[in-house]
Amino acid sequence: IRIPENQWDIVLQDKQSTLPTQLDLALVIDTTGSMGDELDYLKAEIDSIAASVHRMFPNVDQRFSLITYRDQGDEYVCRTFAFTGSLSEFRRNLDAQSAGGGGDFPEAIDVALHSAANLTWRTSNTARVMFLVGDAPPHREGAASAVAAINELRQKGVRVFPVGASGV
C-alpha cells in the first residue's frame, strides 16, 4: 500500500475542544540515596513549576499530591500525601523529605505506583498528570505489579510521564 502524503488533515465540523478546568498533578519520587540532587532540585523549583502552570492556565483549579518511595528494608517503603489544593502544604511535605537508603539497583517502584493508582483523582473535566521521577526499575518480582498499576492509572485517564534521573 502506498500512501502519497505523510500528513492528513481531518476537520470535524461544529466540534470544539475546551481545556479542563481542573488539574490533578502527582509527583512520585524515588528518594533513595542516589536521588539527593534531584530531590533538592525539585524542592528549589516547585514554586517556579507551579507558577508556570498557573501562568499558562490561570483558570485551572490545581491540586498536588506527593508520593515518595525507597525500597524494602529502608527507613520506609512508600509515603503518600493526598491531593491538596494548597501549594504551601505540598511544599512543606516535599521539604520534609530526604534522600537515603537504597543500596541495590532496583527499588520498590511498584508499591509507589499502586499508591498513585489509589489516590483520589478527580474525574470530571480534570487533567490527571503524574510525573514518575527515579533512577532504577522495580525488582524483577515487582515488575508485573508495576505494569498492572500503570494500566490502572491509564484506565483512570492519568497521563504518566517518566523522568529518568541520575544519568538513567
Phi, psi and chi 1 to 4 in degrees:
 res  aa     phi    psi   chi1   chi2   chi3   chi4
   1 ILE       -  130.7  -61.6  174.1      -      -
   2 ARG  -111.3  130.3  -69.5 -178.2 -178.9 -110.4
   3 ILE  -112.4  114.5  -59.5  175.1      -      -
   4 PRO   -70.3  -22.0   23.8  -30.8      -      -
   5 GLU  -118.3  143.3  -64.5 -177.2   30.7      -
   6 ASN   -88.0  -18.1  -68.3  -27.3      -      -
   7 GLN  -122.5  134.8  178.5  177.8  -20.2      -
   8 TRP  -124.6  132.8  -65.1   46.2      -      -
   9 ASP  -107.0  125.4  -68.0  -33.4      -      -
  10 ILE  -117.4  124.4  -60.3  172.7      -      -
  11 VAL  -113.4  125.3  177.2      -      -      -
  12 LEU  -103.3  117.6  -58.3  175.7      -      -
  13 GLN   -68.8  142.0  -61.8  -63.0  -32.2      -
  14 ASP    60.0   26.1  -59.8  -37.0      -      -
  15 LYS  -113.4  135.5  -63.7  -64.7  177.0 -172.3
  16 GLN  -135.1  135.5 -145.5  172.1   -9.7      -
  17 SER  -100.1  149.9   64.9      -      -      -
  18 THR  -128.4  151.3   58.2      -      -      -
  19 LEU   -74.2  149.1  -70.1  174.0      -      -
  20 PRO   -62.9  153.9  -14.7   23.9      -      -
  21 THR   -95.3   -4.3   57.9      -      -      -
  22 GLN  -135.3  149.8  -57.4  176.8  122.7      -
  23 LEU  -131.9  123.5  168.9   66.2      -      -
  24 ASP  -107.2  116.5  -77.7   -6.2      -      -
  25 LEU  -120.6  119.6  174.0   64.2      -      -
  26 ALA  -112.7  133.2      -      -      -      -
  27 LEU  -104.8  121.8  -72.3 -179.6      -      -
  28 VAL  -113.5  113.4  179.6      -      -      -
  29 ILE  -125.3  129.1  -53.5  169.2      -      -
  30 ASP   -69.8  122.0  174.9   -8.9      -      -
  31 THR  -115.8   29.6   56.0      -      -      -
  32 THR   -72.5  170.2   55.3      -      -      -
  33 GLY   -52.7  -34.8      -      -      -      -
  34 SER   -72.2   -9.2   61.1      -      -      -
  35 MET  -101.6   12.8  -67.9  -68.5  -66.8      -
  36 GLY   -57.1  -46.1      -      -      -      -
  37 ASP   -63.7  -42.1  -71.2  -14.6      -      -
  38 GLU   -66.7  -40.6  -71.1   81.1   -2.6      -
  39 LEU   -63.5  -43.3 -175.2   58.0      -      -
  40 ASP   -62.5  -39.4  -70.9  -17.9      -      -
  41 TYR   -62.1  -46.9  175.7   82.2      -      -
  42 LEU   -62.1  -39.4  -73.9  170.5      -      -
  43 LYS   -60.4  -41.7  -72.2  177.6 -179.1 -178.1
  44 ALA   -73.8  -28.7      -      -      -      -
  45 GLU  -107.0   -4.0  -65.9  -62.9  -37.5      -
  46 ILE   -61.0  -39.4 -166.9   61.6      -      -
  47 ASP   -63.0  -41.6  -71.7  -29.6      -      -
  48 SER   -65.9  -40.3  175.2      -      -      -
  49 ILE   -62.1  -48.9  -66.5  167.0      -      -
  50 ALA   -63.5  -39.0      -      -      -      -
  51 ALA   -65.2  -38.3      -      -      -      -
  52 SER   -64.0  -43.3  -67.4      -      -      -
  53 VAL   -62.5  -44.0  171.0      -      -      -
  54 HIS   -64.2  -38.9 -177.7   70.4      -      -
  55 ARG   -63.4  -41.3  -92.3 -167.5  -47.0  -81.0
  56 MET   -73.3  -33.1  -69.2 -172.9  -56.3      -
  57 PHE  -134.6   73.5  -52.9  104.0      -      -
  58 PRO   -66.0  -23.5   22.2  -30.4      -      -
  59 ASN   -98.6   11.9  -61.2  -40.6      -      -
  60 VAL   -95.0  127.2  172.6      -      -      -
  61 ASP   -76.6  114.5  175.5   36.0      -      -
  62 GLN  -100.5  137.9  -61.1  176.7   39.8      -
  63 ARG  -129.6  148.6  -67.4 -168.3  -40.2  164.7
  64 PHE  -127.4  142.8  -54.8   92.2      -      -
  65 SER  -131.1  151.0  173.9      -      -      -
  66 LEU  -128.3  132.4  174.6   66.4      -      -
  67 ILE  -129.9  125.3  -62.8  173.4      -      -
  68 THR  -116.0  145.5   60.0      -      -      -
  69 TYR  -142.4  155.1   67.2   94.7      -      -
  70 ARG  -130.1 -116.6  -69.7 -174.5 -179.9  172.2
  71 ASP  -151.4  166.0 -156.9    3.4      -      -
  72 GLN   -57.2  136.2  -55.3  -64.9  -25.7      -
  73 GLY    89.1   -9.1      -      -      -      -
  74 ASP   -82.8  179.8  -74.4  -19.2      -      -
  75 GLU   -53.0  -37.6  176.3 -174.9   -9.2      -
  76 TYR  -151.2  161.9   65.9   89.4      -      -
  77 VAL   -97.4  -45.8  175.5      -      -      -
  78 CYS  -152.4  135.9 -175.2      -      -      -
  79 ARG  -120.9  131.3  -69.5  179.4  177.1  156.5
  80 THR  -121.6  128.6  -58.0      -      -      -
  81 PHE  -115.3  118.9  -59.2   89.6      -      -
  82 ALA   -60.5  163.5      -      -      -      -
  83 PHE   -58.6  140.4  -79.9  110.9      -      -
  84 THR  -139.4  146.3  178.2      -      -      -
  85 GLY   -86.9   -2.0      -      -      -      -
  86 SER   -97.2  111.5  167.8      -      -      -
  87 LEU   -63.0  -36.4 -178.9   58.3      -      -
  88 SER   -65.9  -38.2   60.5      -      -      -
  89 GLU   -65.4  -44.2  178.1 -176.3  -15.2      -
  90 PHE   -59.1  -46.0  176.6   82.1      -      -
  91 ARG   -61.7  -41.8 -171.6 -179.1  -25.2  100.5
  92 ARG   -59.7  -43.2  -81.7 -167.9  -55.5  -84.9
  93 ASN   -62.9  -43.8  -68.6  -26.0      -      -
  94 LEU   -65.2  -45.0 -179.2   60.7      -      -
  95 ASP   -62.3  -26.1  -74.4  -14.7      -      -
  96 ALA   -78.2   -7.5      -      -      -      -
  97 GLN   -88.4  150.1  -54.4  -51.2  -53.8      -
  98 SER  -139.4  159.8   61.4      -      -      -
  99 ALA   -91.8  139.9      -      -      -      -
 100 GLY  -178.4  171.5      -      -      -      -
 101 GLY    74.1 -157.4      -      -      -      -
 102 GLY    88.0 -131.7      -      -      -      -
 103 GLY   108.5  -33.8      -      -      -      -
 104 ASP  -114.4  169.3   61.5  -12.7      -      -
 105 PHE   -72.0  -53.7 -175.9   56.2      -      -
 106 PRO   -71.3  154.8    5.7   -2.4      -      -
 107 GLU  -130.2  177.9  -50.6  -62.1   -2.4      -
 108 ALA   -86.2   48.2      -      -      -      -
 109 ILE   -62.8  -31.9 -168.8  171.4      -      -
 110 ASP   -62.8  -37.8   54.9  -48.5      -      -
 111 VAL   -64.8  -43.3  176.4      -      -      -
 112 ALA   -64.7  -40.2      -      -      -      -
 113 LEU   -65.0  -39.5  -71.3  168.5      -      -
 114 HIS   -65.6  -38.2  -81.4  -72.3      -      -
 115 SER   -61.5  -41.4 -174.4      -      -      -
 116 ALA   -64.3  -40.9      -      -      -      -
 117 ALA   -63.9  -28.0      -      -      -      -
 118 ASN   -90.0    0.9  -70.3  -37.2      -      -
 119 LEU   -63.7  160.0  -72.9  170.1      -      -
 120 THR   -88.4   82.5  -53.8      -      -      -
 121 TRP   -76.7  134.9  -63.4   91.2      -      -
 122 ARG   -72.2  151.4  -67.1 -178.3  -74.3 -170.1
 123 THR  -109.5  -38.3   55.0      -      -      -
 124 SER   -87.6  127.1   61.9      -      -      -
 125 ASN    49.7   46.2 -155.4   18.1      -      -
 126 THR  -126.0  133.1  -57.4      -      -      -
 127 ALA   -84.8  121.9      -      -      -      -
 128 ARG  -109.5  115.9  -68.4  167.9  -65.9  -77.9
 129 VAL  -131.6  137.0  177.6      -      -      -
 130 MET  -132.6  130.3 -175.5 -174.8  100.6      -
 131 PHE  -105.1  123.6  -71.5   97.4      -      -
 132 LEU  -105.1  108.4  174.9   61.4      -      -
 133 VAL  -109.3  116.3 -177.4      -      -      -
 134 GLY  -164.8  176.4      -      -      -      -
 135 ASP  -133.9   16.3   64.6   -5.4      -      -
 136 ALA  -151.5  152.1      -      -      -      -
 137 PRO   -82.4  175.1   33.3  -37.3      -      -
 138 PRO   -72.6  163.4   25.9  -32.2      -      -
 139 HIS   -61.4  152.5  -70.0  -86.4      -      -
 140 ARG   -52.8  -41.8 -176.3  178.8  -52.3  -85.9
 141 GLU   -73.2  -11.9   60.7  -86.8   10.4      -
 142 GLY  -102.4   -1.0      -      -      -      -
 143 ALA   -63.8  -45.9      -      -      -      -
 144 ALA   -64.6  -37.3      -      -      -      -
 145 SER   -65.4  -39.6  178.3      -      -      -
 146 ALA   -63.2  -43.4      -      -      -      -
 147 VAL   -64.7  -40.5  169.8      -      -      -
 148 ALA   -61.6  -41.3      -      -      -      -
 149 ALA   -66.4  -40.1      -      -      -      -
 150 ILE   -63.3  -40.3  -70.2  170.0      -      -
 151 ASN   -63.8  -38.3  -80.2  -28.1      -      -
 152 GLU   -64.4  -42.3 -172.4  176.4  -13.8      -
 153 LEU   -62.0  -43.3  -73.6  160.0      -      -
 154 ARG   -60.3  -42.8 -175.5  179.1   55.4   80.2
 155 GLN   -64.0  -25.8  -70.4  170.5   -5.5      -
 156 LYS   -86.4    0.0  -68.4  179.9  178.1 -171.4
 157 GLY    81.2   21.1      -      -      -      -
 158 VAL   -86.4  127.1  178.3      -      -      -
 159 ARG   -87.8  119.3  -56.2  -76.9 -176.5 -175.5
 160 VAL  -102.5  123.1  178.5      -      -      -
 161 PHE  -115.6  105.6  -64.5   93.4      -      -
 162 PRO   -76.7  138.3   24.0  -27.0      -      -
 163 VAL  -123.1  107.9  178.8      -      -      -
 164 GLY   -75.1  130.9      -      -      -      -
 165 ALA  -120.9  172.6      -      -      -      -
 166 SER    53.5   38.3  -61.0      -      -      -
 167 GLY    84.7    4.2      -      -      -      -
 168 VAL   -76.3      -  170.1      -      -      -
